[in-house]
Amino acid sequence: MSETNDESNWHQDFIASNLLVIGYNAWAGHLSQNRGAIVCSTNSPKVGIGGESFKTHFVGRSHLAPFLNAWLAAPDTAILPHHFMIAHILEAVDNYSPTTEVILLLESFDGATFFYLRNLPITPPQCYEQVLLTWDEFQPAVSAGHDVELPTICQN
């Protein structure tokens, strides 16, 4: 298997393993800020009793352009593949369907990868409801309405 396929599979496995929490954060963000994107970094995982977790948050459309300009201008961050530009990401955020799709920016190592998640097996509102029903499994010390960190079982 090539390095590209290994990397692609890792991203797909990560998203599949964390889809419920990604969808939850997407819908919670939409409810509070309307359109936007989920940003997740795997660079500084927290290791706890339940395994690894990663910081994730929702960046609303009104803050997304300045966020992307600052984040992607950092010398140690390159968006992969290089063809994706800030304008393309903003256009996707302006046109996606928040009830059925998610815009995800996944930072890993020295790169950021843009994902436009469509045809999901569970919608963001359904993810939101499922997480609320089983809240104690996700963040027992945090009240509902806050970003939930991504717990993961995916190994690099």
C-alpha positions as CSV (number, residue, x, y, z in Angstrom):
1,M,0.0,0.0,0.0
2,S,1.4,3.4,-0.8
3,E,2.0,6.2,1.7
4,T,-0.9,8.2,0.3
5,N,-3.3,5.3,0.7
6,D,-2.1,4.7,4.3
7,E,-2.6,8.4,5.1
8,S,-6.0,8.4,3.4
9,N,-7.0,5.3,5.3
10,W,-5.9,6.8,8.6
11,H,-8.0,9.9,8.0
12,Q,-11.0,7.8,7.0
13,D,-10.6,5.5,10.0
14,F,-10.3,8.5,12.3
15,I,-13.4,10.1,10.9
16,A,-15.4,6.8,11.0
17,S,-14.3,6.2,14.6
18,N,-15.3,9.7,15.7
19,L,-18.3,10.5,13.5
20,L,-20.7,10.7,16.4
21,V,-18.7,13.4,18.1
22,I,-17.8,15.2,14.9
23,G,-21.5,15.4,14.1
24,Y,-22.4,16.5,17.6
25,N,-19.9,19.4,17.5
26,A,-21.1,20.3,14.0
27,W,-24.7,20.5,15.0
28,A,-24.0,22.2,18.4
29,G,-21.9,24.8,16.5
30,H,-24.6,25.3,13.9
31,L,-27.2,25.9,16.7
32,S,-25.1,28.6,18.2
33,Q,-23.2,30.1,15.2
34,N,-25.0,28.9,12.1
35,R,-22.5,27.9,9.4
36,G,-19.0,27.0,10.1
37,A,-16.4,24.2,10.2
38,I,-15.2,21.7,12.8
39,V,-11.4,22.0,13.4
40,C,-9.6,19.1,15.0
41,S,-6.0,18.7,15.9
42,T,-4.4,15.3,16.5
43,N,-1.0,16.9,17.3
44,S,-1.5,17.1,21.1
45,P,-3.6,14.2,22.2
46,K,-4.6,13.9,25.9
47,V,-4.1,10.4,27.2
48,G,-6.5,9.4,29.9
49,I,-8.3,6.5,31.4
50,G,-10.5,6.2,28.3
51,G,-7.6,6.4,25.8
52,E,-6.6,9.3,23.6
53,S,-8.7,12.4,23.0
54,F,-8.1,15.3,20.7
55,K,-9.1,19.0,20.9
56,T,-11.9,19.9,18.5
57,H,-14.0,23.0,18.2
58,F,-16.4,24.7,15.8
59,V,-15.3,27.9,14.1
60,G,-18.3,29.9,12.9
61,R,-18.3,31.4,9.3
62,S,-17.9,34.9,10.6
63,H,-14.6,34.0,12.2
64,L,-13.5,31.4,9.7
65,A,-11.6,33.6,7.2
66,P,-9.3,35.2,9.9
67,F,-8.9,31.8,11.6
68,L,-7.8,30.1,8.3
69,N,-5.5,33.0,7.4
70,A,-3.7,32.8,10.7
71,W,-3.7,29.0,11.0
72,L,-2.6,28.2,7.4
73,A,0.0,31.0,7.4
74,A,1.9,29.4,10.2
75,P,5.2,28.1,8.8
76,D,4.7,24.6,10.2
77,T,1.2,24.1,8.7
78,A,0.6,23.2,5.1
79,I,-2.9,22.3,3.9
80,L,-3.0,19.0,2.0
81,P,-3.4,18.7,-0.8
82,H,-2.0,22.2,-1.7
83,H,-4.7,22.9,-4.2
84,F,-7.3,23.7,-1.5
85,M,-7.4,27.4,-0.9
86,I,-9.1,29.4,1.8
87,A,-11.6,30.7,-0.8
88,H,-12.6,27.1,-1.6
89,I,-13.1,26.2,2.1
90,L,-15.2,29.3,2.6
91,E,-17.3,28.5,-0.5
92,A,-17.9,25.0,0.9
93,V,-19.0,26.4,4.2
94,D,-21.3,28.9,2.5
95,N,-23.0,26.1,0.5
96,Y,-23.0,22.9,2.6
97,S,-26.2,21.6,4.2
98,P,-25.7,21.7,8.0
99,T,-28.5,19.1,8.6
100,T,-26.8,16.4,6.5
101,E,-23.2,17.5,5.9
102,V,-20.1,18.5,7.9
103,I,-17.0,20.6,7.0
104,L,-14.0,19.2,8.8
105,L,-10.4,20.5,9.0
106,L,-8.1,17.9,10.4
107,E,-4.7,18.9,11.5
108,S,-2.1,16.2,11.8
109,F,1.6,16.6,12.1
110,D,2.6,19.5,9.9
111,G,-0.5,19.5,7.6
112,A,-4.2,20.3,7.6
113,T,-6.6,18.3,5.5
114,F,-10.0,19.6,4.3
115,F,-12.9,17.2,4.4
116,Y,-16.4,17.9,3.0
117,L,-18.3,15.0,4.6
118,R,-21.5,14.1,2.7
119,N,-23.8,11.1,2.6
120,L,-23.2,10.4,6.2
121,P,-24.7,7.3,7.8
122,I,-26.0,9.5,10.7
123,T,-26.9,13.2,10.4
124,P,-25.4,15.9,12.6
125,P,-28.8,16.4,14.4
126,Q,-29.0,12.7,15.1
127,C,-25.4,12.7,16.3
128,Y,-26.2,15.6,18.6
129,E,-29.2,13.7,20.1
130,Q,-27.3,10.5,20.5
131,V,-24.4,12.3,22.4
132,L,-26.9,14.1,24.6
133,L,-28.6,10.8,25.4
134,T,-25.3,9.2,26.5
135,W,-23.6,12.4,27.7
136,D,-21.8,10.8,30.7
137,E,-19.8,8.6,28.3
138,F,-18.4,11.6,26.5
139,Q,-17.7,14.4,29.0
140,P,-19.1,13.9,32.4
141,A,-17.4,17.0,33.8
142,V,-18.7,19.4,31.0
143,S,-22.2,20.7,30.6
144,A,-24.1,20.2,27.4
145,G,-23.6,22.8,24.7
146,H,-19.8,22.8,24.9
147,D,-17.4,21.3,22.3
148,V,-16.7,17.7,23.0
149,E,-13.2,16.4,22.6
150,L,-12.8,13.5,20.2
151,P,-12.1,10.3,21.9
152,T,-10.6,7.9,19.5
153,I,-9.6,4.3,19.2
154,C,-7.8,4.9,15.9
155,Q,-4.0,4.2,16.1
156,N,-1.5,6.0,14.0
